[in-house]
Amino acid sequence: MVGILAALLGTWVSRQMGWETMWPARLDWNWAGWHFTWSWSELLVQVACAVIGIIIAMALTRTFIADDGPVRRRRRRNTTT
């Protein structure tokens, strides 16, 4: 889910900023009839969105409720013998 949202959000952000054609790359396999093009800048924005999304998801799941509250430590009893 995070990857799909990061791809969509990253594509939208890079188009809004005008970065989608900044660093183009192309791979041609003429013998197979395949032609791939992508933008390194758009890929960088998508990866950044994915990292931010994962950080937000981790922050949401690391709550006191999910962790059963704060860790309680018992004090040692001083025993005199």
Salt bridges, closest charged atoms under 4 A:
GLU20 OE1 - ARG15 NE 3.03
ASP28 OD2 - ARG26 NE 2.84
ASP28 OD1 - HIS35 ND1 2.92
ASP67 OD2 - ARG62 NH2 3.89
